[in-house]
């Protein structure tokens, strides 16, 4: 049921510098494999957007008892 779903949105400012606004820096891309494994194991769907020195993360999953 939809009422069992939990949504979490998080925005943060990066503490590292990029050369261009379109650059995906190693610090950002390095978290993806571990995040994908952890999310899958927990039944969570997530999205990560990085641009202009900020990351935007959104997760959705079922509420746990």
PDBQT receptor file of N, H, CA, C and O in Angstrom, charges set to zero:
ATOM      1  N   UNK A   1       0.834  -1.183   0.000  1.00  0.00    +0.000 N 
ATOM      2  CA  UNK A   1       0.000   0.000   0.000  1.00  0.00    +0.000 C 
ATOM      3  C   UNK A   1       0.878   1.246   0.000  1.00  0.00    +0.000 C 
ATOM      4  O   UNK A   1       1.991   1.239   0.526  1.00  0.00    +0.000 OA
ATOM      5  N   UNK A   2       0.370   2.287  -0.584  1.00  0.00    +0.000 N 
ATOM      6  H   UNK A   2      -0.534   2.293  -1.011  1.00  0.00    +0.000 HD
ATOM      7  CA  UNK A   2       1.106   3.550  -0.675  1.00  0.00    +0.000 C 
ATOM      8  C   UNK A   2       1.442   4.111   0.703  1.00  0.00    +0.000 C 
ATOM      9  O   UNK A   2       2.477   4.758   0.865  1.00  0.00    +0.000 OA
ATOM     10  N   UNK A   3       0.591   3.878   1.697  1.00  0.00    +0.000 N 
ATOM     11  H   UNK A   3      -0.250   3.353   1.566  1.00  0.00    +0.000 HD
ATOM     12  CA  UNK A   3       0.861   4.438   3.022  1.00  0.00    +0.000 C 
ATOM     13  C   UNK A   3       2.061   3.779   3.687  1.00  0.00    +0.000 C 
ATOM     14  O   UNK A   3       2.611   4.327   4.642  1.00  0.00    +0.000 OA
ATOM     15  N   UNK A   4       2.479   2.610   3.199  1.00  0.00    +0.000 N 
ATOM     16  H   UNK A   4       2.032   2.165   2.423  1.00  0.00    +0.000 HD
ATOM     17  CA  UNK A   4       3.644   1.926   3.734  1.00  0.00    +0.000 C 
ATOM     18  C   UNK A   4       4.956   2.428   3.144  1.00  0.00    +0.000 C 
ATOM     19  O   UNK A   4       6.031   2.030   3.594  1.00  0.00    +0.000 OA
ATOM     20  N   UNK A   5       4.876   3.301   2.139  1.00  0.00    +0.000 N 
ATOM     21  H   UNK A   5       4.003   3.624   1.773  1.00  0.00    +0.000 HD
ATOM     22  CA  UNK A   5       6.084   3.815   1.504  1.00  0.00    +0.000 C 
ATOM     23  C   UNK A   5       6.645   4.998   2.283  1.00  0.00    +0.000 C 
ATOM     24  O   UNK A   5       5.907   5.823   2.822  1.00  0.00    +0.000 OA
ATOM     25  N   UNK A   6       7.966   5.052   2.324  1.00  0.00    +0.000 N 
ATOM     26  H   UNK A   6       8.565   4.382   1.886  1.00  0.00    +0.000 HD
ATOM     27  CA  UNK A   6       8.668   6.158   2.963  1.00  0.00    +0.000 C 
ATOM     28  C   UNK A   6       9.528   6.823   1.896  1.00  0.00    +0.000 C 
ATOM     29  O   UNK A   6      10.200   6.149   1.116  1.00  0.00    +0.000 OA
ATOM     30  N   UNK A   7       9.498   8.151   1.870  1.00  0.00    +0.000 N 
ATOM     31  H   UNK A   7       8.952   8.698   2.504  1.00  0.00    +0.000 HD
ATOM     32  CA  UNK A   7      10.316   8.919   0.936  1.00  0.00    +0.000 C 
ATOM     33  C   UNK A   7      11.275   9.778   1.748  1.00  0.00    +0.000 C 
ATOM     34  O   UNK A   7      10.891  10.362   2.762  1.00  0.00    +0.000 OA
ATOM     35  N   UNK A   8      12.515   9.851   1.300  1.00  0.00    +0.000 N 
ATOM     36  H   UNK A   8      12.827   9.376   0.477  1.00  0.00    +0.000 HD
ATOM     37  CA  UNK A   8      13.508  10.684   1.956  1.00  0.00    +0.000 C 
ATOM     38  C   UNK A   8      14.261  11.443   0.886  1.00  0.00    +0.000 C 
ATOM     39  O   UNK A   8      14.722  10.860  -0.095  1.00  0.00    +0.000 OA
ATOM     40  N   UNK A   9      14.385  12.743   1.077  1.00  0.00    +0.000 N 
ATOM     41  H   UNK A   9      14.010  13.217   1.874  1.00  0.00    +0.000 HD
ATOM     42  CA  UNK A   9      15.108  13.597   0.138  1.00  0.00    +0.000 C 
ATOM     43  C   UNK A   9      16.178  14.339   0.923  1.00  0.00    +0.000 C 
ATOM     44  O   UNK A   9      15.932  14.829   2.025  1.00  0.00    +0.000 OA
ATOM     45  N   UNK A  10      17.363  14.414   0.342  1.00  0.00    +0.000 N 
ATOM     46  H   UNK A  10      17.563  14.016  -0.554  1.00  0.00    +0.000 HD
ATOM     47  CA  UNK A  10      18.502  15.009   1.032  1.00  0.00    +0.000 C 
ATOM     48  C   UNK A  10      19.318  15.822   0.040  1.00  0.00    +0.000 C 
ATOM     49  O   UNK A  10      19.616  15.343  -1.053  1.00  0.00    +0.000 OA
ATOM     50  N   UNK A  11      19.683  17.046   0.406  1.00  0.00    +0.000 N 
ATOM     51  H   UNK A  11      19.441  17.436   1.295  1.00  0.00    +0.000 HD
ATOM     52  CA  UNK A  11      20.527  17.902  -0.426  1.00  0.00    +0.000 C 
ATOM     53  C   UNK A  11      21.745  18.294   0.395  1.00  0.00    +0.000 C 
ATOM     54  O   UNK A  11      21.626  18.650   1.568  1.00  0.00    +0.000 OA
ATOM     55  N   UNK A  12      22.910  18.227  -0.224  1.00  0.00    +0.000 N 
ATOM     56  H   UNK A  12      23.006  17.938  -1.176  1.00  0.00    +0.000 HD
ATOM     57  CA  UNK A  12      24.121  18.630   0.490  1.00  0.00    +0.000 C 
ATOM     58  C   UNK A  12      25.069  19.360  -0.450  1.00  0.00    +0.000 C 
ATOM     59  O   UNK A  12      25.039  19.167  -1.665  1.00  0.00    +0.000 OA
ATOM     60  N   UNK A  13      25.907  20.200   0.137  1.00  0.00    +0.000 N 
ATOM     61  H   UNK A  13      25.931  20.357   1.124  1.00  0.00    +0.000 HD
ATOM     62  CA  UNK A  13      26.930  20.925  -0.622  1.00  0.00    +0.000 C 
ATOM     63  C   UNK A  13      28.230  20.149  -0.510  1.00  0.00    +0.000 C 
ATOM     64  O   UNK A  13      28.635  19.743   0.579  1.00  0.00    +0.000 OA
ATOM     65  N   UNK A  14      28.878  19.950  -1.650  1.00  0.00    +0.000 N 
ATOM     66  H   UNK A  14      28.549  20.281  -2.535  1.00  0.00    +0.000 HD
ATOM     67  CA  UNK A  14      30.122  19.185  -1.681  1.00  0.00    +0.000 C 
ATOM     68  C   UNK A  14      31.244  19.946  -0.979  1.00  0.00    +0.000 C 
ATOM     69  O   UNK A  14      31.280  21.176  -0.996  1.00  0.00    +0.000 OA
ATOM     70  N   UNK A  15      32.149  19.203  -0.367  1.00  0.00    +0.000 N 
ATOM     71  H   UNK A  15      32.120  18.204  -0.353  1.00  0.00    +0.000 HD
ATOM     72  CA  UNK A  15      33.294  19.845   0.272  1.00  0.00    +0.000 C 
ATOM     73  C   UNK A  15      34.567  19.633  -0.549  1.00  0.00    +0.000 C 
ATOM     74  O   UNK A  15      35.676  19.699  -0.018  1.00  0.00    +0.000 OA
ATOM     75  N   UNK A  16      34.395  19.379  -1.850  1.00  0.00    +0.000 N 
ATOM     76  H   UNK A  16      33.495  19.326  -2.281  1.00  0.00    +0.000 HD
ATOM     77  CA  UNK A  16      35.523  19.261  -2.768  1.00  0.00    +0.000 C 
ATOM     78  C   UNK A  16      35.250  20.152  -3.966  1.00  0.00    +0.000 C 
ATOM     79  O   UNK A  16      34.100  20.500  -4.233  1.00  0.00    +0.000 OA
ATOM     80  N   UNK A  17      36.283  20.520  -4.679  1.00  0.00    +0.000 N 
ATOM     81  H   UNK A  17      37.218  20.238  -4.462  1.00  0.00    +0.000 HD
ATOM     82  CA  UNK A  17      36.169  21.421  -5.831  1.00  0.00    +0.000 C 
ATOM     83  C   UNK A  17      36.123  20.628  -7.128  1.00  0.00    +0.000 C 
ATOM     84  O   UNK A  17      36.768  19.587  -7.256  1.00  0.00    +0.000 OA
ATOM     85  N   UNK A  18      35.352  21.132  -8.090  1.00  0.00    +0.000 N 
ATOM     86  H   UNK A  18      34.829  21.977  -7.987  1.00  0.00    +0.000 HD
ATOM     87  CA  UNK A  18      35.321  20.539  -9.430  1.00  0.00    +0.000 C 
ATOM     88  C   UNK A  18      35.890  21.544 -10.419  1.00  0.00    +0.000 C 
ATOM     89  O   UNK A  18      35.866  22.751 -10.180  1.00  0.00    +0.000 OA
ATOM     90  N   UNK A  19      36.404  21.031 -11.535  1.00  0.00    +0.000 N 
ATOM     91  H   UNK A  19      36.423  20.050 -11.729  1.00  0.00    +0.000 HD
ATOM     92  CA  UNK A  19      36.957  21.920 -12.548  1.00  0.00    +0.000 C 
ATOM     93  C   UNK A  19      35.860  22.500 -13.426  1.00  0.00    +0.000 C 
ATOM     94  O   UNK A  19      35.958  23.646 -13.866  1.00  0.00    +0.000 OA
ATOM     95  N   UNK A  20      34.805  21.713 -13.687  1.00  0.00    +0.000 N 
ATOM     96  H   UNK A  20      34.725  20.783 -13.329  1.00  0.00    +0.000 HD
ATOM     97  CA  UNK A  20      33.682  22.184 -14.494  1.00  0.00    +0.000 C 
ATOM     98  C   UNK A  20      32.392  21.770 -13.803  1.00  0.00    +0.000 C 
ATOM     99  O   UNK A  20      32.404  20.875 -12.958  1.00  0.00    +0.000 OA
ATOM    100  N   UNK A  21      31.292  22.400 -14.146  1.00  0.00    +0.000 N 
ATOM    101  H   UNK A  21      31.281  23.127 -14.833  1.00  0.00    +0.000 HD
ATOM    102  CA  UNK A  21      30.017  22.062 -13.520  1.00  0.00    +0.000 C 
ATOM    103  C   UNK A  21      29.482  20.717 -14.001  1.00  0.00    +0.000 C 
ATOM    104  O   UNK A  21      28.627  20.125 -13.342  1.00  0.00    +0.000 OA
ATOM    105  N   UNK A  22      29.979  20.220 -15.155  1.00  0.00    +0.000 N 
ATOM    106  H   UNK A  22      30.673  20.702 -15.689  1.00  0.00    +0.000 HD
ATOM    107  CA  UNK A  22      29.495  18.954 -15.699  1.00  0.00    +0.000 C 
ATOM    108  C   UNK A  22      30.343  17.758 -15.265  1.00  0.00    +0.000 C 
ATOM    109  O   UNK A  22      30.008  16.613 -15.571  1.00  0.00    +0.000 OA
ATOM    110  N   UNK A  23      31.408  18.016 -14.573  1.00  0.00    +0.000 N 
ATOM    111  H   UNK A  23      31.680  18.946 -14.324  1.00  0.00    +0.000 HD
ATOM    112  CA  UNK A  23      32.331  16.954 -14.199  1.00  0.00    +0.000 C 
ATOM    113  C   UNK A  23      31.751  16.076 -13.091  1.00  0.00    +0.000 C 
ATOM    114  O   UNK A  23      31.262  16.578 -12.080  1.00  0.00    +0.000 OA
ATOM    115  N   UNK A  24      31.812  14.767 -13.294  1.00  0.00    +0.000 N 
ATOM    116  H   UNK A  24      32.210  14.359 -14.116  1.00  0.00    +0.000 HD
ATOM    117  CA  UNK A  24      31.458  13.823 -12.230  1.00  0.00    +0.000 C 
ATOM    118  C   UNK A  24      32.771  13.419 -11.597  1.00  0.00    +0.000 C 
ATOM    119  O   UNK A  24      33.565  12.689 -12.191  1.00  0.00    +0.000 OA
ATOM    120  N   UNK A  25      32.988  13.888 -10.418  1.00  0.00    +0.000 N 
ATOM    121  H   UNK A  25      32.343  14.481  -9.936  1.00  0.00    +0.000 HD
ATOM    122  CA  UNK A  25      34.268  13.672  -9.753  1.00  0.00    +0.000 C 
ATOM    123  C   UNK A  25      34.328  12.284  -9.129  1.00  0.00    +0.000 C 
ATOM    124  O   UNK A  25      33.291  11.701  -8.814  1.00  0.00    +0.000 OA
ATOM    125  N   UNK A  26      35.525  11.754  -8.949  1.00  0.00    +0.000 N 
ATOM    126  H   UNK A  26      36.368  12.227  -9.205  1.00  0.00    +0.000 HD
ATOM    127  CA  UNK A  26      35.667  10.415  -8.369  1.00  0.00    +0.000 C 
ATOM    128  C   UNK A  26      34.969  10.264  -7.011  1.00  0.00    +0.000 C 
ATOM    129  O   UNK A  26      34.463   9.187  -6.696  1.00  0.00    +0.000 OA
ATOM    130  N   UNK A  27      34.939  11.322  -6.215  1.00  0.00    +0.000 N 
ATOM    131  H   UNK A  27      35.350  12.197  -6.471  1.00  0.00    +0.000 HD
ATOM    132  CA  UNK A  27      34.280  11.248  -4.911  1.00  0.00    +0.000 C 
ATOM    133  C   UNK A  27      32.799  10.904  -5.045  1.00  0.00    +0.000 C 
ATOM    134  O   UNK A  27      32.244  10.197  -4.204  1.00  0.00    +0.000 OA
ATOM    135  N   UNK A  28      32.166  11.400  -6.094  1.00  0.00    +0.000 N 
ATOM    136  H   UNK A  28      32.617  11.975  -6.778  1.00  0.00    +0.000 HD
ATOM    137  CA  UNK A  28      30.742  11.127  -6.312  1.00  0.00    +0.000 C 
ATOM    138  C   UNK A  28      30.550   9.737  -6.914  1.00  0.00    +0.000 C 
ATOM    139  O   UNK A  28      29.739   8.952  -6.422  1.00  0.00    +0.000 OA
ATOM    140  N   UNK A  29      31.279   9.439  -7.955  1.00  0.00    +0.000 N 
ATOM    141  H   UNK A  29      31.937  10.077  -8.354  1.00  0.00    +0.000 HD
ATOM    142  CA  UNK A  29      31.078   8.159  -8.634  1.00  0.00    +0.000 C 
ATOM    143  C   UNK A  29      31.520   6.976  -7.781  1.00  0.00    +0.000 C 
ATOM    144  O   UNK A  29      31.042   5.861  -7.992  1.00  0.00    +0.000 OA
ATOM    145  N   UNK A  30      32.412   7.189  -6.831  1.00  0.00    +0.000 N 
ATOM    146  H   UNK A  30      32.799   8.095  -6.660  1.00  0.00    +0.000 HD
ATOM    147  CA  UNK A  30      32.893   6.077  -6.012  1.00  0.00    +0.000 C 
ATOM    148  C   UNK A  30      31.838   5.541  -5.049  1.00  0.00    +0.000 C 
ATOM    149  O   UNK A  30      31.948   4.401  -4.597  1.00  0.00    +0.000 OA
ATOM    150  N   UNK A  31      30.821   6.334  -4.724  1.00  0.00    +0.000 N 
ATOM    151  H   UNK A  31      30.731   7.260  -5.091  1.00  0.00    +0.000 HD
ATOM    152  CA  UNK A  31      29.792   5.862  -3.791  1.00  0.00    +0.000 C 
ATOM    153  C   UNK A  31      28.708   5.040  -4.488  1.00  0.00    +0.000 C 
ATOM    154  O   UNK A  31      27.933   4.356  -3.819  1.00  0.00    +0.000 OA
ATOM    155  N   UNK A  32      28.642   5.096  -5.811  1.00  0.00    +0.000 N 
ATOM    156  H   UNK A  32      29.271   5.651  -6.354  1.00  0.00    +0.000 HD
ATOM    157  CA  UNK A  32      27.545   4.442  -6.516  1.00  0.00    +0.000 C 
ATOM    158  C   UNK A  32      27.497   2.923  -6.357  1.00  0.00    +0.000 C 
ATOM    159  O   UNK A  32      26.426   2.400  -6.046  1.00  0.00    +0.000 OA
ATOM    160  N   UNK A  33      28.589   2.184  -6.549  1.00  0.00    +0.000 N 
ATOM    161  H   UNK A  33      29.459   2.609  -6.801  1.00  0.00    +0.000 HD
ATOM    162  CA  UNK A  33      28.492   0.717  -6.420  1.00  0.00    +0.000 C 
ATOM    163  C   UNK A  33      28.029   0.272  -5.030  1.00  0.00    +0.000 C 
ATOM    164  O   UNK A  33      27.176  -0.608  -4.914  1.00  0.00    +0.000 OA
ATOM    165  N   UNK A  34      28.582   0.869  -3.988  1.00  0.00    +0.000 N 
ATOM    166  H   UNK A  34      29.275   1.584  -4.083  1.00  0.00    +0.000 HD
ATOM    167  CA  UNK A  34      28.193   0.496  -2.630  1.00  0.00    +0.000 C 
ATOM    168  C   UNK A  34      26.745   0.893  -2.348  1.00  0.00    +0.000 C 
ATOM    169  O   UNK A  34      26.005   0.134  -1.722  1.00  0.00    +0.000 OA
ATOM    170  N   UNK A  35      26.344   2.064  -2.803  1.00  0.00    +0.000 N 
ATOM    171  H   UNK A  35      26.945   2.680  -3.312  1.00  0.00    +0.000 HD
ATOM    172  CA  UNK A  35      24.962   2.510  -2.606  1.00  0.00    +0.000 C 
ATOM    173  C   UNK A  35      23.977   1.583  -3.303  1.00  0.00    +0.000 C 
ATOM    174  O   UNK A  35      22.933   1.248  -2.742  1.00  0.00    +0.000 OA
ATOM    175  N   UNK A  36      24.301   1.174  -4.511  1.00  0.00    +0.000 N 
ATOM    176  H   UNK A  36      25.149   1.446  -4.966  1.00  0.00    +0.000 HD
ATOM    177  CA  UNK A  36      23.418   0.266  -5.250  1.00  0.00    +0.000 C 
ATOM    178  C   UNK A  36      23.259  -1.060  -4.519  1.00  0.00    +0.000 C 
ATOM    179  O   UNK A  36      22.148  -1.577  -4.404  1.00  0.00    +0.000 OA
ATOM    180  N   UNK A  37      24.368  -1.613  -4.022  1.00  0.00    +0.000 N 
ATOM    181  H   UNK A  37      25.271  -1.193  -4.116  1.00  0.00    +0.000 HD
ATOM    182  CA  UNK A  37      24.299  -2.866  -3.259  1.00  0.00    +0.000 C 
ATOM    183  C   UNK A  37      23.452  -2.707  -2.000  1.00  0.00    +0.000 C 
ATOM    184  O   UNK A  37      22.573  -3.525  -1.726  1.00  0.00    +0.000 OA
ATOM    185  N   UNK A  38      23.724  -1.647  -1.234  1.00  0.00    +0.000 N 
ATOM    186  H   UNK A  38      24.438  -0.983  -1.456  1.00  0.00    +0.000 HD
ATOM    187  CA  UNK A  38      22.998  -1.427   0.019  1.00  0.00    +0.000 C 
ATOM    188  C   UNK A  38      21.512  -1.179  -0.229  1.00  0.00    +0.000 C 
ATOM    189  O   UNK A  38      20.665  -1.717   0.485  1.00  0.00    +0.000 OA
ATOM    190  N   UNK A  39      21.197  -0.375  -1.226  1.00  0.00    +0.000 N 
ATOM    191  H   UNK A  39      21.885   0.062  -1.806  1.00  0.00    +0.000 HD
ATOM    192  CA  UNK A  39      19.792  -0.089  -1.525  1.00  0.00    +0.000 C 
ATOM    193  C   UNK A  39      19.050  -1.354  -1.941  1.00  0.00    +0.000 C 
ATOM    194  O   UNK A  39      17.939  -1.611  -1.477  1.00  0.00    +0.000 OA
ATOM    195  N   UNK A  40      19.664  -2.138  -2.813  1.00  0.00    +0.000 N 
ATOM    196  H   UNK A  40      20.566  -1.930  -3.190  1.00  0.00    +0.000 HD
ATOM    197  CA  UNK A  40      19.033  -3.372  -3.290  1.00  0.00    +0.000 C 
ATOM    198  C   UNK A  40      18.775  -4.319  -2.110  1.00  0.00    +0.000 C 
ATOM    199  O   UNK A  40      17.701  -4.913  -2.017  1.00  0.00    +0.000 OA
ATOM    200  N   UNK A  41      19.742  -4.456  -1.222  1.00  0.00    +0.000 N 
ATOM    201  H   UNK A  41      20.614  -3.973  -1.297  1.00  0.00    +0.000 HD
ATOM    202  CA  UNK A  41      19.601  -5.350  -0.067  1.00  0.00    +0.000 C 
ATOM    203  C   UNK A  41      18.479  -4.902   0.865  1.00  0.00    +0.000 C 
ATOM    204  O   UNK A  41      17.885  -5.726   1.559  1.00  0.00    +0.000 OA
ATOM    205  N   UNK A  42      18.191  -3.620   0.886  1.00  0.00    +0.000 N 
ATOM    206  H   UNK A  42      18.674  -2.950   0.322  1.00  0.00    +0.000 HD
ATOM    207  CA  UNK A  42      17.164  -3.081   1.778  1.00  0.00    +0.000 C 
ATOM    208  C   UNK A  42      15.834  -2.827   1.077  1.00  0.00    +0.000 C 
ATOM    209  O   UNK A  42      14.885  -2.357   1.704  1.00  0.00    +0.000 OA
ATOM    210  N   UNK A  43      15.755  -3.135  -0.221  1.00  0.00    +0.000 N 
ATOM    211  H   UNK A  43      16.526  -3.517  -0.730  1.00  0.00    +0.000 HD
ATOM    212  CA  UNK A  43      14.524  -2.912  -0.968  1.00  0.00    +0.000 C 
ATOM    213  C   UNK A  43      14.230  -1.433  -1.190  1.00  0.00    +0.000 C 
ATOM    214  O   UNK A  43      13.072  -1.015  -1.208  1.00  0.00    +0.000 OA
ATOM    215  N   UNK A  44      15.286  -0.651  -1.357  1.00  0.00    +0.000 N 
ATOM    216  H   UNK A  44      16.226  -0.991  -1.342  1.00  0.00    +0.000 HD
ATOM    217  CA  UNK A  44      15.149   0.799  -1.534  1.00  0.00    +0.000 C 
ATOM    218  C   UNK A  44      15.471   1.158  -2.984  1.00  0.00    +0.000 C 
ATOM    219  O   UNK A  44      16.378   0.587  -3.589  1.00  0.00    +0.000 OA
ATOM    220  N   UNK A  45      14.723   2.102  -3.525  1.00  0.00    +0.000 N 
ATOM    221  H   UNK A  45      13.986   2.566  -3.033  1.00  0.00    +0.000 HD
ATOM    222  CA  UNK A  45      15.009   2.673  -4.833  1.00  0.00    +0.000 C 
ATOM    223  C   UNK A  45      15.561   4.061  -4.572  1.00  0.00    +0.000 C 
ATOM    224  O   UNK A  45      15.009   4.813  -3.770  1.00  0.00    +0.000 OA
ATOM    225  N   UNK A  46      16.649   4.403  -5.247  1.00  0.00    +0.000 N 
ATOM    226  H   UNK A  46      17.098   3.792  -5.899  1.00  0.00    +0.000 HD
ATOM    227  CA  UNK A  46      17.258   5.704  -4.992  1.00  0.00    +0.000 C 
ATOM    228  C   UNK A  46      17.695   6.390  -6.262  1.00  0.00    +0.000 C 
ATOM    229  O   UNK A  46      17.824   5.770  -7.317  1.00  0.00    +0.000 OA
ATOM    230  N   UNK A  47      17.921   7.685  -6.140  1.00  0.00    +0.000 N 
ATOM    231  H   UNK A  47      17.816   8.189  -5.282  1.00  0.00    +0.000 HD
ATOM    232  CA  UNK A  47      18.441   8.480  -7.246  1.00  0.00    +0.000 C 
ATOM    233  C   UNK A  47      19.456   9.463  -6.676  1.00  0.00    +0.000 C 
ATOM    234  O   UNK A  47      19.295   9.971  -5.567  1.00  0.00    +0.000 OA
ATOM    235  N   UNK A  48      20.497   9.718  -7.449  1.00  0.00    +0.000 N 
ATOM    236  H   UNK A  48      20.628   9.305  -8.350  1.00  0.00    +0.000 HD
ATOM    237  CA  UNK A  48      21.527  10.666  -7.060  1.00  0.00    +0.000 C 
ATOM    238  C   UNK A  48      21.749  11.612  -8.220  1.00  0.00    +0.000 C 
ATOM    239  O   UNK A  48      21.972  11.179  -9.351  1.00  0.00    +0.000 OA
ATOM    240  N   UNK A  49      21.688  12.897  -7.941  1.00  0.00    +0.000 N 
ATOM    241  H   UNK A  49      21.507  13.248  -7.023  1.00  0.00    +0.000 HD
ATOM    242  CA  UNK A  49      22.007  13.920  -8.937  1.00  0.00    +0.000 C 
ATOM    243  C   UNK A  49      23.102  14.787  -8.346  1.00  0.00    +0.000 C 
ATOM    244  O   UNK A  49      23.027  15.182  -7.183  1.00  0.00    +0.000 OA
ATOM    245  N   UNK A  50      24.110  15.083  -9.138  1.00  0.00    +0.000 N 
ATOM    246  H   UNK A  50      24.171  14.762 -10.083  1.00  0.00    +0.000 HD
ATOM    247  CA  UNK A  50      25.175  15.970  -8.694  1.00  0.00    +0.000 C 
ATOM    248  C   UNK A  50      25.372  17.047  -9.738  1.00  0.00    +0.000 C 
ATOM    249  O   UNK A  50      25.495  16.745 -10.925  1.00  0.00    +0.000 OA
ATOM    250  N   UNK A  51      25.405  18.311  -9.311  1.00  0.00    +0.000 N 
ATOM    251  H   UNK A  51      25.305  18.557  -8.347  1.00  0.00    +0.000 HD
ATOM    252  CA  UNK A  51      25.656  19.419 -10.213  1.00  0.00    +0.000 C 
ATOM    253  C   UNK A  51      25.921  20.691  -9.453  1.00  0.00    +0.000 C 
ATOM    254  O   UNK A  51      25.349  20.928  -8.389  1.00  0.00    +0.000 OA
ATOM    255  N   UNK A  52      26.786  21.502 -10.003  1.00  0.00    +0.000 N 
ATOM    256  H   UNK A  52      27.251  21.309 -10.867  1.00  0.00    +0.000 HD
ATOM    257  CA  UNK A  52      27.100  22.818  -9.438  1.00  0.00    +0.000 C 
ATOM    258  C   UNK A  52      27.525  22.749  -7.973  1.00  0.00    +0.000 C 
ATOM    259  O   UNK A  52      27.232  23.655  -7.191  1.00  0.00    +0.000 OA
ATOM    260  N   UNK A  53      28.211  21.677  -7.609  1.00  0.00    +0.000 N 
ATOM    261  H   UNK A  53      28.449  20.941  -8.244  1.00  0.00    +0.000 HD
ATOM    262  CA  UNK A  53      28.725  21.568  -6.257  1.00  0.00    +0.000 C 
ATOM    263  C   UNK A  53      27.735  21.052  -5.225  1.00  0.00    +0.000 C 
ATOM    264  O   UNK A  53      28.029  21.059  -4.029  1.00  0.00    +0.000 OA
ATOM    265  N   UNK A  54      26.563  20.603  -5.670  1.00  0.00    +0.000 N 
ATOM    266  H   UNK A  54      26.324  20.598  -6.641  1.00  0.00    +0.000 HD
ATOM    267  CA  UNK A  54      25.554  20.077  -4.748  1.00  0.00    +0.000 C 
ATOM    268  C   UNK A  54      25.146  18.677  -5.170  1.00  0.00    +0.000 C 
ATOM    269  O   UNK A  54      25.147  18.348  -6.357  1.00  0.00    +0.000 OA
ATOM    270  N   UNK A  55      24.799  17.863  -4.196  1.00  0.00    +0.000 N 
ATOM    271  H   UNK A  55      24.798  18.130  -3.233  1.00  0.00    +0.000 HD
ATOM    272  CA  UNK A  55      24.218  16.559  -4.511  1.00  0.00    +0.000 C 
ATOM    273  C   UNK A  55      22.789  16.532  -3.982  1.00  0.00    +0.000 C 
ATOM    274  O   UNK A  55      22.486  17.058  -2.911  1.00  0.00    +0.000 OA
ATOM    275  N   UNK A  56      21.944  15.916  -4.752  1.00  0.00    +0.000 N 
ATOM    276  H   UNK A  56      22.191  15.489  -5.622  1.00  0.00    +0.000 HD
ATOM    277  CA  UNK A  56      20.533  15.748  -4.413  1.00  0.00    +0.000 C 
ATOM    278  C   UNK A  56      20.279  14.255  -4.417  1.00  0.00    +0.000 C 
ATOM    279  O   UNK A  56      20.514  13.586  -5.423  1.00  0.00    +0.000 OA
ATOM    280  N   UNK A  57      19.801  13.727  -3.299  1.00  0.00    +0.000 N 
ATOM    281  H   UNK A  57      19.610  14.271  -2.481  1.00  0.00    +0.000 HD
ATOM    282  CA  UNK A  57      19.545  12.294  -3.175  1.00  0.00    +0.000 C 
ATOM    283  C   UNK A  57      18.099  12.071  -2.781  1.00  0.00    +0.000 C 
ATOM    284  O   UNK A  57      17.529  12.812  -1.980  1.00  0.00    +0.000 OA
ATOM    285  N   UNK A  58      17.536  11.063  -3.345  1.00  0.00    +0.000 N 
ATOM    286  H   UNK A  58      17.999  10.461  -3.996  1.00  0.00    +0.000 HD
ATOM    287  CA  UNK A  58      16.143  10.728  -3.065  1.00  0.00    +0.000 C 
ATOM    288  C   UNK A  58      16.034   9.222  -2.930  1.00  0.00    +0.000 C 
ATOM    289  O   UNK A  58      16.537   8.481  -3.775  1.00  0.00    +0.000 OA
ATOM    290  N   UNK A  59      15.379   8.766  -1.872  1.00  0.00    +0.000 N 
ATOM    291  H   UNK A  59      14.970   9.368  -1.186  1.00  0.00    +0.000 HD
ATOM    292  CA  UNK A  59      15.183   7.339  -1.644  1.00  0.00    +0.000 C 
ATOM    293  C   UNK A  59      13.705   7.056  -1.426  1.00  0.00    +0.000 C 
ATOM    294  O   UNK A  59      12.958   7.907  -0.942  1.00  0.00    +0.000 OA
ATOM    295  N   UNK A  60      13.299   5.851  -1.790  1.00  0.00    +0.000 N 
ATOM    296  H   UNK A  60      13.906   5.160  -2.183  1.00  0.00    +0.000 HD
ATOM    297  CA  UNK A  60      11.922   5.413  -1.595  1.00  0.00    +0.000 C 
ATOM    298  C   UNK A  60      11.945   3.930  -1.266  1.00  0.00    +0.000 C 
ATOM    299  O   UNK A  60      12.612   3.142  -1.936  1.00  0.00    +0.000 OA
ATOM    300  N   UNK A  61      11.205   3.560  -0.221  1.00  0.00    +0.000 N 
ATOM    301  H   UNK A  61      10.663   4.200   0.324  1.00  0.00    +0.000 HD
ATOM    302  CA  UNK A  61      11.144   2.164   0.150  1.00  0.00    +0.000 C 
ATOM    303  C   UNK A  61       9.989   1.908   1.105  1.00  0.00    +0.000 C 
ATOM    304  O   UNK A  61       9.323   2.837   1.561  1.00  0.00    +0.000 OA
ATOM    305  N   UNK A  62       9.767   0.662   1.394  1.00  0.00    +0.000 N 
ATOM    306  H   UNK A  62      10.309  -0.093   1.024  1.00  0.00    +0.000 HD
ATOM    307  CA  UNK A  62       8.698   0.277   2.311  1.00  0.00    +0.000 C 
ATOM    308  C   UNK A  62       9.112   0.515   3.751  1.00  0.00    +0.000 C 
ATOM    309  O   UNK A  62      10.270   0.322   4.122  1.00  0.00    +0.000 OA
ATOM    310  N   UNK A  63       8.154   0.935   4.549  1.00  0.00    +0.000 N 
ATOM    311  H   UNK A  63       7.213   1.092   4.247  1.00  0.00    +0.000 HD
ATOM    312  CA  UNK A  63       8.385   1.121   5.976  1.00  0.00    +0.000 C 
ATOM    313  C   UNK A  63       8.663  -0.236   6.617  1.00  0.00    +0.000 C 
ATOM    314  O   UNK A  63       7.963  -1.216   6.361  1.00  0.00    +0.000 OA
ATOM    315  N   UNK A  64       9.681  -0.271   7.439  1.00  0.00    +0.000 N 
ATOM    316  H   UNK A  64      10.249   0.525   7.647  1.00  0.00    +0.000 HD
ATOM    317  CA  UNK A  64      10.022  -1.513   8.139  1.00  0.00    +0.000 C 
ATOM    318  C   UNK A  64       9.335  -1.539   9.503  1.00  0.00    +0.000 C 
ATOM    319  O   UNK A  64       9.172  -0.502  10.146  1.00  0.00    +0.000 OA
ATOM    320  N   UNK A  65       8.936  -2.735   9.934  1.00  0.00    +0.000 N 
ATOM    321  H   UNK A  65       9.069  -3.577   9.411  1.00  0.00    +0.000 HD
ATOM    322  CA  UNK A  65       8.282  -2.839  11.242  1.00  0.00    +0.000 C 
ATOM    323  C   UNK A  65       9.242  -2.557  12.381  1.00  0.00    +0.000 C 
ATOM    324  O   UNK A  65       8.848  -2.604  13.546  1.00  0.00    +0.000 OA
TER     325      UNK A  65
